[in-house]
Amino acid sequence: MEPDNLVLQPRDVQFDWSTLPMHWVPDEPVTTHVMNVLHLLLPEGERWFVRTFQQAVPLISDDTLREDVLGFIGQEAMHAEAHSEVLDHLLANGLDPRPFTRQMEHVFQRILAPRPGLSEEQARDQLLERVAIVAAIEHFTAYLGDWMLNADALDKAGIHPVMLDLLRWHAAEEVEHRSVAYDLMCHLDRRYVRRARTMLLVAPVLFWLWVRGARFMVHADKSTRVRLTWREFMRASRRGLLPRLSEIFRAFLRYFHPAYHPKQEGSTAQAIAYLASSPAAREAH
């Protein structure tokens, strides 16, 4: 049974990266770096989520939704900091992520920043568009969160336990707050056309950024000579170490169903159960 009246709260987690190897999925450098793209994209992306939702808070007329949005803001801020620490560890061990992260700073701090000189109505419409973009991205993070919580192959592969805890702590909180961005978008603008349009924009851009990020990480890793190829990706997917493209595409299509709601993705009860057992989350509590 799914819990009711869930109060979202940030968890002040800490992770010790001192023993993290460069290839934290053993003997799987490509799989490691495909998942490392999370650390490239999320810090700036989630800080942008926070800024966007902080600007939207004054427009919220529902008290429960406002509390959910404030909880979402706190959790996303913690996610950004946790993934930034991984980048610091990689840099200290010879892999410099800064050429790529500087591009992400440009995307989220300039291209997707509020434009000056707009009328009040134009500024509000632009804010609604940014909220809708967050809702589309959060659909994918909910799908990936559910996948991560159920990816038993990662345990069997012997993934580094601290990294696995980071990924599953983050995954559980993504499932826990998976409805907030969508509910905020619908609260401010229920039009289907905005929902569909932003997903059609977001999905290909996310895919492109992920491929670029994975190529960058593999190239920047001087400790291995492997190449990022579709064959390698498909092999890892068949082993259950990465999501299958067919499943990601089905998740993409679900967003367009008129009766769609994020509650259909994942299980809050499973997410809370993991957070109750997560070493980092328990230490924070």
NUDOBA-809439 format. One record per atom (N, C-alpha, C): residue number from 1; atom name; x, y, z. Coordinates in pm, whole numbers. Example, Ala and Ser with C-alpha at 12.3 -4.5 7.8 and 13.67 -1.06 7.14 Angstrom:
# NUDOBA-809439
- n/atom/u/v/w
- 1/N/1319/-569/780
- 1/CA/1230/-450/780
- 1/C/1320/-330/780
- 2/N/1285/-225/708
- 2/CA/1367/-106/714
- 2/C/1290/3/787
END
This chain:
# NUDOBA-809439
- n/atom/u/v/w
- 1/N/85/-119/0
- 1/CA/0/0/0
- 1/C/89/124/0
- 2/N/54/222/-83
- 2/CA/132/345/-92
- 2/C/96/438/25
- 3/N/197/499/88
- 3/CA/170/587/203
- 3/C/102/716/160
- 4/N/18/770/250
- 4/CA/-49/898/227
- 4/C/19/1006/311
- 5/N/-6/1130/273
- 5/CA/41/1246/350
- 5/C/192/1242/375
- 6/N/266/1207/272
- 6/CA/411/1201/283
- 6/C/468/1344/291
- 7/N/554/1367/388
- 7/CA/621/1497/401
- 7/C/762/1485/344
- 8/N/789/1559/239
- 8/CA/921/1553/175
- 8/C/1021/1631/259
- 9/N/1136/1570/282
- 9/CA/1238/1637/361
- 9/C/1375/1607/302
- 10/N/1463/1707/298
- 10/CA/1601/1681/254
- 10/C/1675/1603/361
- 11/N/1764/1514/316
- 11/CA/1846/1435/407
- 11/C/1991/1479/389
- 12/N/2052/1524/495
- 12/CA/2186/1580/488
- 12/C/2289/1467/486
- 13/N/2296/1400/371
- 13/CA/2380/1280/359
- 13/C/2526/1317/336
- 14/N/2615/1226/374
- 14/CA/2758/1240/351
- 14/C/2810/1108/294
- 15/N/2902/1118/198
- 15/CA/2959/998/137
- 15/C/3111/1008/143
- 16/N/3175/897/169
- 16/CA/3321/890/174
- 16/C/3373/832/43
- 17/N/3436/916/-39
- 17/CA/3482/872/-171
- 17/C/3628/829/-172
- 18/N/3691/817/-57
- 18/CA/3836/792/-51
- 18/C/3875/659/-114
- 19/N/3784/561/-117
- 19/CA/3819/429/-173
- 19/C/3753/405/-309
- 20/N/3693/509/-368
- 20/CA/3623/489/-495
- 20/C/3723/473/-609
- 21/N/3720/360/-681
- 21/CA/3810/344/-795
- 21/C/3758/419/-916
- 22/N/3844/438/-1016
- 22/CA/3801/507/-1137
- 22/C/3686/432/-1204
- 23/N/3696/300/-1209
- 23/CA/3589/218/-1269
- 23/C/3516/147/-1157
- 24/N/3413/215/-1105
- 24/CA/3346/165/-986
- 24/C/3244/55/-1016
- 25/N/3216/28/-1145
- 25/CA/3153/-98/-1183
- 25/C/3268/-186/-1228
- 26/N/3305/-290/-1153
- 26/CA/3428/-365/-1180
- 26/C/3433/-418/-1324
- 27/N/3546/-392/-1389
- 27/CA/3573/-440/-1527
- 27/C/3473/-385/-1627
- 28/N/3407/-273/-1594
- 28/CA/3306/-214/-1683
- 28/C/3330/-64/-1697
- 29/N/3438/-23/-1764
- 29/CA/3464/122/-1777
- 29/C/3355/195/-1855
- 30/N/3300/134/-1960
- 30/CA/3196/202/-2037
- 30/C/3070/220/-1953
- 31/N/3026/114/-1884
- 31/CA/2909/125/-1797
- 31/C/2932/230/-1690
- 32/N/3051/229/-1630
- 32/CA/3084/329/-1528
- 32/C/3066/470/-1582
- 33/N/3121/496/-1701
- 33/CA/3119/632/-1753
- 33/C/2983/673/-1808
- 34/N/2905/578/-1857
- 34/CA/2768/612/-1898
- 34/C/2690/659/-1776
- 35/N/2709/593/-1662
- 35/CA/2639/636/-1540
- 35/C/2705/760/-1479
- 36/N/2835/780/-1504
- 36/CA/2903/900/-1455
- 36/C/2845/1027/-1515
- 37/N/2775/1015/-1627
- 37/CA/2713/1133/-1688
- 37/C/2615/1198/-1590
- 38/N/2557/1119/-1501
- 38/CA/2471/1176/-1397
- 38/C/2543/1285/-1320
- 39/N/2670/1260/-1286
- 39/CA/2746/1357/-1208
- 39/C/2779/1481/-1291
- 40/N/2787/1467/-1422
- 40/CA/2813/1581/-1509
- 40/C/2691/1671/-1523
- 41/N/2574/1609/-1540
- 41/CA/2453/1685/-1572
- 41/C/2380/1736/-1449
- 42/N/2381/1658/-1341
- 42/CA/2288/1686/-1232
- 42/C/2324/1808/-1146
- 43/N/2449/1832/-1112
- 43/CA/2471/1947/-1022
- 43/C/2416/2078/-1076
- 44/N/2451/2117/-1198
- 44/CA/2398/2243/-1252
- 44/C/2250/2231/-1283
- 45/N/2208/2116/-1334
- 45/CA/2067/2098/-1367
- 45/C/1978/2110/-1245
- 46/N/2019/2048/-1135
- 46/CA/1934/2051/-1017
- 46/C/1939/2186/-946
- 47/N/2051/2255/-956
- 47/CA/2053/2393/-905
- 47/C/1957/2481/-985
- 48/N/1947/2454/-1114
- 48/CA/1851/2527/-1198
- 48/C/1707/2492/-1159
- 49/N/1681/2365/-1128
- 49/CA/1550/2325/-1077
- 49/C/1515/2409/-953
- 50/N/1612/2418/-862
- 50/CA/1589/2491/-736
- 50/C/1554/2637/-764
- 51/N/1634/2702/-849
- 51/CA/1607/2844/-880
- 51/C/1471/2861/-945
- 52/N/1436/2771/-1036
- 52/CA/1307/2779/-1106
- 52/C/1191/2765/-1008
- 53/N/1200/2667/-919
- 53/CA/1089/2643/-827
- 53/C/1081/2751/-720
- 54/N/1194/2806/-680
- 54/CA/1190/2918/-586
- 54/C/1115/3036/-647
- 55/N/1133/3058/-777
- 55/CA/1061/3166/-844
- 55/C/912/3134/-858
- 56/N/878/3005/-860
- 56/CA/737/2965/-877
- 56/C/660/2964/-746
- 57/N/728/2956/-633
- 57/CA/659/2944/-503
- 57/C/553/3053/-483
- 58/N/582/3181/-513
- 58/CA/479/3284/-489
- 58/C/352/3266/-572
- 59/N/357/3185/-677
- 59/CA/239/3165/-762
- 59/C/150/3052/-711
- 60/N/194/2979/-608
- 60/CA/121/2860/-562
- 60/C/13/2902/-463
- 61/N/-109/2860/-490
- 61/CA/-221/2894/-401
- 61/C/-266/2776/-316
- 62/N/-206/2659/-335
- 62/CA/-242/2540/-259
- 62/C/-136/2515/-152
- 63/N/-174/2511/-25
- 63/CA/-78/2499/84
- 63/C/-2/2366/81
- 64/N/-73/2258/50
- 64/CA/-8/2127/47
- 64/C/96/2122/-64
- 65/N/60/2171/-181
- 65/CA/153/2173/-292
- 65/C/274/2261/-259
- 66/N/250/2375/-194
- 66/CA/362/2462/-158
- 66/C/461/2388/-68
- 67/N/409/2313/31
- 67/CA/499/2237/118
- 67/C/575/2130/40
- 68/N/509/2067/-55
- 68/CA/576/1967/-139
- 68/C/687/2031/-222
- 69/N/659/2148/-277
- 69/CA/759/2217/-359
- 69/C/879/2257/-273
- 70/N/855/2303/-153
- 70/CA/967/2340/-64
- 70/C/1050/2217/-28
- 71/N/983/2103/-6
- 71/CA/1056/1979/20
- 71/C/1137/1935/-101
- 72/N/1077/1949/-218
- 72/CA/1145/1917/-344
- 72/C/1271/2003/-359
- 73/N/1259/2132/-331
- 73/CA/1373/2223/-342
- 73/C/1487/2178/-251
- 74/N/1454/2141/-128
- 74/CA/1557/2096/-35
- 74/C/1625/1969/-80
- 75/N/1546/1874/-131
- 75/CA/1606/1748/-176
- 75/C/1694/1769/-299
- 76/N/1647/1850/-395
- 76/CA/1727/1872/-516
- 76/C/1857/1945/-484
- 77/N/1855/2036/-390
- 77/CA/1979/2104/-350
- 77/C/2081/2005/-295
- 78/N/2034/1909/-215
- 78/CA/2125/1807/-161
- 78/C/2179/1718/-272
- 79/N/2095/1684/-370
- 79/CA/2141/1600/-482
- 79/C/2255/1668/-556
- 80/N/2239/1797/-581
- 80/CA/2342/1871/-655
- 80/C/2475/1866/-581
- 81/N/2472/1885/-450
- 81/CA/2597/1886/-374
- 81/C/2661/1748/-370
- 82/N/2581/1643/-356
- 82/CA/2636/1508/-348
- 82/C/2705/1469/-478
- 83/N/2645/1501/-591
- 83/CA/2707/1466/-720
- 83/C/2828/1553/-748
- 84/N/2829/1676/-701
- 84/CA/2946/1762/-718
- 84/C/3068/1703/-648
- 85/N/3047/1638/-534
- 85/CA/3158/1578/-461
- 85/C/3223/1466/-541
- 86/N/3143/1393/-620
- 86/CA/3200/1288/-706
- 86/C/3291/1351/-811
- 87/N/3248/1463/-869
- 87/CA/3330/1533/-968
- 87/C/3462/1577/-907
- 88/N/3457/1625/-783
- 88/CA/3580/1666/-714
- 88/C/3674/1546/-697
- 89/N/3617/1430/-665
- 89/CA/3698/1309/-648
- 89/C/3761/1268/-782
- 90/N/3684/1272/-890
- 90/CA/3738/1235/-1022
- 90/C/3852/1329/-1060
- 91/N/3833/1459/-1036
- 91/CA/3937/1556/-1069
- 91/C/4064/1527/-990
- 92/N/4051/1496/-863
- 92/CA/4167/1468/-780
- 92/C/4240/1341/-823
- 93/N/4171/1254/-898
- 93/CA/4230/1128/-941
- 93/C/4261/1125/-1090
- 94/N/4270/1243/-1152
- 94/CA/4323/1251/-1286
- 94/C/4223/1261/-1400
- 95/N/4094/1266/-1369
- 95/CA/3994/1283/-1475
- 95/C/3929/1419/-1456
- 96/N/3954/1509/-1548
- 96/CA/3908/1648/-1535
- 96/C/3772/1665/-1602
- 97/N/3664/1680/-1524
- 97/CA/3531/1695/-1583
- 97/C/3496/1838/-1621
- 98/N/3585/1934/-1590
- 98/CA/3550/2076/-1602
- 98/C/3518/2123/-1743
- 99/N/3584/2071/-1849
- 99/CA/3544/2117/-1983
- 99/C/3396/2091/-2013
- 100/N/3343/1980/-1963
- 100/CA/3202/1949/-1987
- 100/C/3112/2025/-1890
- 101/N/3151/2031/-1763
- 101/CA/3064/2098/-1666
- 101/C/3054/2248/-1693
- 102/N/3159/2308/-1752
- 102/CA/3149/2449/-1791
- 102/C/3041/2469/-1897
- 103/N/3027/2371/-1987
- 103/CA/2920/2379/-2086
- 103/C/2783/2369/-2019
- 104/N/2772/2285/-1918
- 104/CA/2645/2273/-1846
- 104/C/2613/2402/-1771
- 105/N/2714/2467/-1717
- 105/CA/2692/2597/-1653
- 105/C/2638/2698/-1753
- 106/N/2690/2695/-1875
- 106/CA/2642/2787/-1978
- 106/C/2495/2758/-2012
- 107/N/2461/2630/-2024
- 107/CA/2324/2592/-2057
- 107/C/2227/2639/-1950
- 108/N/2257/2608/-1823
- 108/CA/2159/2632/-1717
- 108/C/2166/2773/-1659
- 109/N/2280/2837/-1667
- 109/CA/2292/2972/-1610
- 109/C/2267/3082/-1713
- 110/N/2276/3048/-1841
- 110/CA/2258/3150/-1944
- 110/C/2143/3117/-2040
- 111/N/2153/3003/-2109
- 111/CA/2051/2970/-2210
- 111/C/1913/2954/-2146
- 112/N/1907/2886/-2032
- 112/CA/1778/2859/-1966
- 112/C/1748/2956/-1852
- 113/N/1827/3061/-1840
- 113/CA/1802/3160/-1736
- 113/C/1686/3251/-1775
- 114/N/1619/3313/-1678
- 114/CA/1513/3410/-1711
- 114/C/1569/3523/-1797
- 115/N/1495/3560/-1898
- 115/CA/1539/3667/-1987
- 115/C/1499/3803/-1930
- 116/N/1589/3899/-1931
- 116/CA/1555/4032/-1878
- 116/C/1468/4109/-1976
- 117/N/1403/4213/-1925
- 117/CA/1328/4304/-2010
- 117/C/1193/4255/-2055
- 118/N/1140/4149/-1991
- 118/CA/1010/4096/-2029
- 118/C/900/4165/-1949
- 119/N/781/4166/-2007
- 119/CA/665/4212/-1932
- 119/C/631/4109/-1826
- 120/N/544/4148/-1731
- 120/CA/506/4055/-1624
- 120/C/441/3929/-1682
- 121/N/356/3945/-1782
- 121/CA/291/3830/-1844
- 121/C/391/3741/-1917
- 122/N/485/3802/-1989
- 122/CA/586/3725/-2060
- 122/C/677/3650/-1962
- 123/N/715/3716/-1853
- 123/CA/801/3652/-1754
- 123/C/731/3533/-1690
- 124/N/600/3548/-1663
- 124/CA/525/3437/-1604
- 124/C/517/3320/-1702
- 125/N/492/3349/-1830
- 125/CA/483/3242/-1929
- 125/C/617/3170/-1943
- 126/N/726/3246/-1939
- 126/CA/857/3183/-1948
- 126/C/883/3096/-1825
- 127/N/841/3141/-1709
- 127/CA/856/3060/-1589
- 127/C/775/2931/-1599
- 128/N/653/2940/-1651
- 128/CA/571/2820/-1668
- 128/C/638/2722/-1764
- 129/N/703/2775/-1867
- 129/CA/773/2688/-1962
- 129/C/888/2615/-1892
- 130/N/960/2685/-1806
- 130/CA/1070/2622/-1734
- 130/C/1018/2516/-1636
- 131/N/905/2545/-1569
- 131/CA/845/2445/-1481
- 131/C/806/2321/-1560
- 132/N/750/2340/-1679
- 132/CA/711/2226/-1763
- 132/C/833/2145/-1808
- 133/N/944/2213/-1833
- 133/CA/1067/2142/-1868
- 133/C/1114/2056/-1751
- 134/N/1107/2112/-1629
- 134/CA/1144/2034/-1511
- 134/C/1053/1912/-1497
- 135/N/924/1930/-1521
- 135/CA/830/1817/-1510
- 135/C/865/1707/-1609
- 136/N/904/1744/-1730
- 136/CA/941/1644/-1830
- 136/C/1068/1571/-1788
- 137/N/1168/1645/-1739
- 137/CA/1291/1581/-1693
- 137/C/1264/1490/-1574
- 138/N/1179/1536/-1483
- 138/CA/1147/1456/-1364
- 138/C/1074/1327/-1399
- 139/N/1006/1324/-1512
- 139/CA/947/1199/-1557
- 139/C/1057/1096/-1583
- 140/N/1163/1139/-1650
- 140/CA/1274/1046/-1677
- 140/C/1349/1010/-1550
- 141/N/1368/1106/-1458
- 141/CA/1438/1073/-1335
- 141/C/1356/977/-1249
- 142/N/1224/987/-1255
- 142/CA/1139/891/-1183
- 142/C/1154/751/-1243
- 143/N/1152/745/-1377
- 143/CA/1173/615/-1443
- 143/C/1310/557/-1406
- 144/N/1415/640/-1416
- 144/CA/1549/592/-1385
- 144/C/1562/557/-1238
- 145/N/1495/633/-1151
- 145/CA/1497/601/-1009
- 145/C/1437/465/-981
- 146/N/1323/437/-1043
- 146/CA/1259/307/-1026
- 146/C/1348/196/-1081
- 147/N/1410/221/-1197
- 147/CA/1501/121/-1254
- 147/C/1617/95/-1159
- 148/N/1677/200/-1105
- 148/CA/1794/185/-1018
- 148/C/1760/106/-892
- 149/N/1643/131/-835
- 149/CA/1604/59/-713
- 149/C/1583/-90/-738
- 150/N/1557/-126/-863
- 150/CA/1527/-266/-896
- 150/C/1635/-333/-980
- 151/N/1749/-266/-1000
- 151/CA/1856/-320/-1085
- 151/C/1944/-415/-1004
- 152/N/1896/-538/-986
- 152/CA/1971/-637/-907
- 152/C/2106/-669/-971
- 153/N/2118/-651/-1102
- 153/CA/2243/-682/-1170
- 153/C/2358/-596/-1118
- 154/N/2327/-475/-1070
- 154/CA/2433/-389/-1016
- 154/C/2492/-449/-889
- 155/N/2408/-509/-807
- 155/CA/2457/-575/-686
- 155/C/2545/-694/-724
- 156/N/2499/-772/-821
- 156/CA/2574/-891/-862
- 156/C/2706/-854/-927
- 157/N/2711/-738/-992
- 157/CA/2834/-694/-1059
- 157/C/2938/-644/-960
- 158/N/2901/-624/-834
- 158/CA/2996/-580/-734
- 158/C/3027/-432/-740
- 159/N/2928/-351/-779
- 159/CA/2947/-206/-785
- 159/C/2994/-154/-650
- 160/N/3078/-50/-651
- 160/CA/3130/5/-527
- 160/C/3014/43/-434
- 161/N/3015/-3/-309
- 161/CA/2897/13/-222
- 161/C/2861/158/-193
- 162/N/2959/248/-183
- 162/CA/2926/388/-154
- 162/C/2858/452/-275
- 163/N/2910/423/-394
- 163/CA/2845/476/-515
- 163/C/2705/418/-531
- 164/N/2690/289/-503
- 164/CA/2557/228/-514
- 164/C/2460/294/-417
- 165/N/2508/326/-299
- 165/CA/2420/393/-201
- 165/C/2384/533/-249
- 166/N/2482/607/-303
- 166/CA/2450/740/-359
- 166/C/2343/729/-466
- 167/N/2363/638/-560
- 167/CA/2269/627/-672
- 167/C/2131/585/-624
- 168/N/2125/494/-528
- 168/CA/1994/447/-482
- 168/C/1928/544/-384
- 169/N/2008/614/-304
- 169/CA/1951/723/-222
- 169/C/1888/827/-312
- 170/N/1961/869/-415
- 170/CA/1907/968/-509
- 170/C/1786/911/-581
- 171/N/1796/786/-627
- 171/CA/1684/723/-697
- 171/C/1559/720/-610
- 172/N/1576/684/-483
- 172/CA/1461/674/-393
- 172/C/1396/810/-373
- 173/N/1477/917/-360
- 173/CA/1417/1048/-343
- 173/C/1351/1095/-472
- 174/N/1404/1055/-587
- 174/CA/1338/1091/-713
- 174/C/1201/1024/-722
- 175/N/1192/901/-680
- 175/CA/1063/833/-678
- 175/C/972/897/-573
- 176/N/1029/930/-458
- 176/CA/952/989/-348
- 176/C/886/1121/-391
- 177/N/958/1204/-466
- 177/CA/902/1335/-503
- 177/C/864/1343/-652
- 178/N/838/1228/-713
- 178/CA/819/1222/-857
- 178/C/698/1301/-908
- 179/N/601/1330/-822
- 179/CA/480/1398/-867
- 179/C/486/1550/-853
- 180/N/585/1600/-781
- 180/CA/580/1741/-742
- 180/C/589/1834/-862
- 181/N/686/1811/-951
- 181/CA/702/1901/-1065
- 181/C/580/1896/-1157
- 182/N/528/1776/-1178
- 182/CA/409/1761/-1264
- 182/C/288/1829/-1201
- 183/N/270/1809/-1070
- 183/CA/157/1872/-1002
- 183/C/169/2024/-1003
- 184/N/291/2075/-989
- 184/CA/310/2220/-996
- 184/C/278/2272/-1135
- 185/N/324/2200/-1239
- 185/CA/293/2241/-1375
- 185/C/141/2246/-1397
- 186/N/71/2142/-1353
- 186/CA/-74/2138/-1372
- 186/C/-144/2245/-1288
- 187/N/-91/2275/-1173
- 187/CA/-148/2381/-1087
- 187/C/-141/2517/-1157
- 188/N/-32/2539/-1229
- 188/CA/-11/2668/-1294
- 188/C/-64/2672/-1436
- 189/N/-66/2559/-1503
- 189/CA/-112/2554/-1643
- 189/C/-145/2410/-1679
- 190/N/-273/2379/-1693
- 190/CA/-315/2242/-1718
- 190/C/-318/2206/-1866
- 191/N/-276/2294/-1953
- 191/CA/-288/2268/-2097
- 191/C/-199/2152/-2141
- 192/N/-261/2057/-2210
- 192/CA/-188/1939/-2259
- 192/C/-79/1980/-2356
- 193/N/-103/2083/-2436
- 193/CA/-9/2119/-2541
- 193/C/126/2159/-2482
- 194/N/127/2226/-2367
- 194/CA/255/2263/-2306
- 194/C/328/2138/-2256
- 195/N/254/2049/-2194
- 195/CA/315/1925/-2146
- 195/C/380/1849/-2262
- 196/N/306/1830/-2371
- 196/CA/358/1753/-2485
- 196/C/474/1825/-2553
- 197/N/460/1956/-2570
- 197/CA/564/2031/-2641
- 197/C/697/2025/-2566
- 198/N/692/2042/-2435
- 198/CA/817/2043/-2360
- 198/C/882/1905/-2359
- 199/N/803/1798/-2353
- 199/CA/864/1665/-2359
- 199/C/929/1641/-2495
- 200/N/866/1686/-2603
- 200/CA/925/1671/-2735
- 200/C/1056/1749/-2747
- 201/N/1069/1855/-2671
- 201/CA/1194/1931/-2667
- 201/C/1297/1863/-2577
- 202/N/1253/1822/-2460
- 202/CA/1345/1772/-2357
- 202/C/1408/1639/-2395
- 203/N/1329/1544/-2444
- 203/CA/1379/1408/-2465
- 203/C/1499/1402/-2559
- 204/N/1493/1460/-2679
- 204/CA/1611/1452/-2766
- 204/C/1731/1526/-2711
- 205/N/1708/1638/-2643
- 205/CA/1821/1713/-2585
- 205/C/1888/1631/-2475
- 206/N/1808/1567/-2389
- 206/CA/1865/1482/-2285
- 206/C/1946/1368/-2344
- 207/N/1891/1305/-2447
- 207/CA/1961/1193/-2511
- 207/C/2094/1240/-2569
- 208/N/2091/1354/-2637
- 208/CA/2212/1410/-2698
- 208/C/2317/1444/-2592
- 209/N/2273/1507/-2482
- 209/CA/2366/1542/-2376
- 209/C/2426/1417/-2312
- 210/N/2346/1313/-2296
- 210/CA/2396/1192/-2232
- 210/C/2502/1125/-2320
- 211/N/2476/1117/-2451
- 211/CA/2575/1057/-2541
- 211/C/2703/1140/-2542
- 212/N/2689/1273/-2551
- 212/CA/2806/1360/-2548
- 212/C/2884/1345/-2418
- 213/N/2810/1337/-2307
- 213/CA/2876/1323/-2178
- 213/C/2950/1192/-2165
- 214/N/2889/1083/-2212
- 214/CA/2955/952/-2204
- 214/C/3079/949/-2292
- 215/N/3069/1006/-2411
- 215/CA/3188/1012/-2498
- 215/C/3299/1093/-2433
- 216/N/3261/1204/-2372
- 216/CA/3360/1288/-2304
- 216/C/3429/1210/-2193
- 217/N/3353/1141/-2109
- 217/CA/3410/1071/-1995
- 217/C/3504/959/-2040
- 218/N/3463/883/-2141
- 218/CA/3549/775/-2190
- 218/C/3679/831/-2247
- 219/N/3668/942/-2321
- 219/CA/3787/1003/-2380
- 219/C/3878/1063/-2273
- 220/N/3818/1122/-2169
- 220/CA/3896/1189/-2065
- 220/C/3963/1090/-1970
- 221/N/3916/966/-1969
- 221/CA/3973/863/-1881
- 221/C/4099/807/-1946
- 222/N/4214/851/-1899
- 222/CA/4341/808/-1958
- 222/C/4387/672/-1907
- 223/N/4310/613/-1814
- 223/CA/4350/484/-1758
- 223/C/4302/366/-1841
- 224/N/4226/392/-1947
- 224/CA/4174/283/-2029
- 224/C/4169/326/-2174
- 225/N/4171/229/-2264
- 225/CA/4167/258/-2407
- 225/C/4033/218/-2470
- 226/N/3933/191/-2389
- 226/CA/3804/148/-2443
- 226/C/3737/262/-2518
- 227/N/3642/226/-2604
- 227/CA/3566/325/-2680
- 227/C/3419/306/-2648
- 228/N/3345/416/-2654
- 228/CA/3200/410/-2637
- 228/C/3137/369/-2768
- 229/N/3076/252/-2772
- 229/CA/3010/203/-2892
- 229/C/2870/154/-2855
- 230/N/2783/149/-2957
- 230/CA/2649/96/-2933
- 230/C/2655/-50/-2890
- 231/N/2751/-124/-2943
- 231/CA/2763/-265/-2904
- 231/C/2790/-278/-2755
- 232/N/2882/-193/-2703
- 232/CA/2911/-196/-2561
- 232/C/2789/-157/-2478
- 233/N/2717/-54/-2523
- 233/CA/2598/-10/-2450
- 233/C/2493/-122/-2448
- 234/N/2468/-184/-2563
- 234/CA/2366/-289/-2570
- 234/C/2406/-410/-2487
- 235/N/2536/-442/-2485
- 235/CA/2581/-555/-2404
- 235/C/2554/-527/-2256
- 236/N/2587/-405/-2210
- 236/CA/2561/-370/-2070
- 236/C/2412/-370/-2040
- 237/N/2331/-325/-2136
- 237/CA/2186/-325/-2116
- 237/C/2132/-466/-2103
- 238/N/2180/-557/-2188
- 238/CA/2134/-696/-2180
- 238/C/2172/-759/-2046
- 239/N/2285/-717/-1989
- 239/CA/2326/-769/-1858
- 239/C/2249/-705/-1743
- 240/N/2171/-601/-1773
- 240/CA/2094/-532/-1670
- 240/C/2173/-425/-1597
- 241/N/2290/-389/-1651
- 241/CA/2372/-287/-1588
- 241/C/2331/-146/-1629
- 242/N/2259/-134/-1739
- 242/CA/2206/-7/-1787
- 242/C/2063/-30/-1834
- 243/N/1979/72/-1832
- 243/CA/1842/55/-1883
- 243/C/1842/23/-2032
- 244/N/1743/-52/-2075
- 244/CA/1727/-80/-2218
- 244/C/1666/40/-2288
- 245/N/1715/69/-2408
- 245/CA/1661/182/-2484
- 245/C/1512/165/-2512
- 246/N/1468/40/-2535
- 246/CA/1326/17/-2562
- 246/C/1240/55/-2441
- 247/N/1291/31/-2318
- 247/CA/1216/67/-2198
- 247/C/1215/218/-2179
- 248/N/1326/283/-2210
- 248/CA/1331/429/-2200
- 248/C/1233/491/-2299
- 249/N/1225/435/-2419
- 249/CA/1132/488/-2520
- 249/C/988/468/-2476
- 250/N/957/354/-2414
- 250/CA/820/332/-2365
- 250/C/787/432/-2254
- 251/N/886/462/-2169
- 251/CA/863/563/-2065
- 251/C/836/699/-2128
- 252/N/909/732/-2232
- 252/CA/886/857/-2306
- 252/C/742/864/-2358
- 253/N/693/755/-2415
- 253/CA/557/754/-2471
- 253/C/450/767/-2363
- 254/N/475/711/-2245
- 254/CA/375/716/-2138
- 254/C/339/859/-2101
- 255/N/432/950/-2114
- 255/CA/409/1089/-2074
- 255/C/301/1155/-2157
- 256/N/277/1103/-2278
- 256/CA/180/1165/-2368
- 256/C/38/1112/-2350
- 257/N/20/1010/-2266
- 257/CA/-114/957/-2245
- 257/C/-198/1061/-2171
- 258/N/-320/1085/-2217
- 258/CA/-404/1187/-2151
- 258/C/-425/1163/-2002
- 259/N/-423/1038/-1958
- 259/CA/-446/1006/-1817
- 259/C/-316/989/-1739
- 260/N/-206/1030/-1797
- 260/CA/-76/1013/-1730
- 260/C/-70/1088/-1597
- 261/N/-6/1024/-1499
- 261/CA/34/1092/-1376
- 261/C/161/1023/-1325
- 262/N/255/1098/-1269
- 262/CA/381/1037/-1225
- 262/C/367/926/-1122
- 263/N/256/922/-1049
- 263/CA/237/814/-952
- 263/C/244/677/-1018
- 264/N/224/674/-1151
- 264/CA/231/547/-1224
- 264/C/374/496/-1235
- 265/N/473/580/-1207
- 265/CA/613/542/-1218
- 265/C/668/507/-1080
- 266/N/702/383/-1059
- 266/CA/769/346/-934
- 266/C/676/333/-816
- 267/N/735/306/-700
- 267/CA/659/281/-578
- 267/C/716/366/-464
- 268/N/632/450/-406
- 268/CA/675/530/-291
- 268/C/715/440/-174
- 269/N/639/332/-153
- 269/CA/670/242/-42
- 269/C/809/181/-59
- 270/N/844/142/-181
- 270/CA/977/86/-205
- 270/C/1085/192/-182
- 271/N/1058/315/-227
- 271/CA/1155/423/-208
- 271/C/1179/449/-60
- 272/N/1073/457/19
- 272/CA/1086/483/162
- 272/C/1158/367/231
- 273/N/1130/245/185
- 273/CA/1198/128/244
- 273/C/1348/136/219
- 274/N/1388/180/99
- 274/CA/1532/191/75
- 274/C/1592/301/161
- 275/N/1524/415/168
- 275/CA/1577/526/248
- 275/C/1591/488/396
- 276/N/1508/395/442
- 276/CA/1517/348/581
- 276/C/1639/258/601
- 277/N/1692/199/491
- 277/CA/1805/107/502
- 277/C/1935/166/448
- 278/N/1928/277/373
- 278/CA/2046/339/314
- 278/C/2144/381/422
- 279/N/2270/337/413
- 279/CA/2369/379/514
- 279/C/2380/530/527
- 280/N/2386/601/415
- 280/CA/2401/747/420
- 280/C/2277/814/476
- 281/N/2158/769/434
- 281/CA/2034/831/481
- 281/C/2013/802/631
- 282/N/2049/681/676
- 282/CA/2033/650/817
- 282/C/2130/733/902
- 283/N/2252/755/852
- 283/CA/2348/836/924
- 283/C/2298/981/932
- 284/N/2240/1030/822
- 284/CA/2188/1167/822
- 284/C/2073/1182/920
- 285/N/1989/1078/927
- 285/CA/1874/1083/1019
- 285/C/1920/1084/1164
END
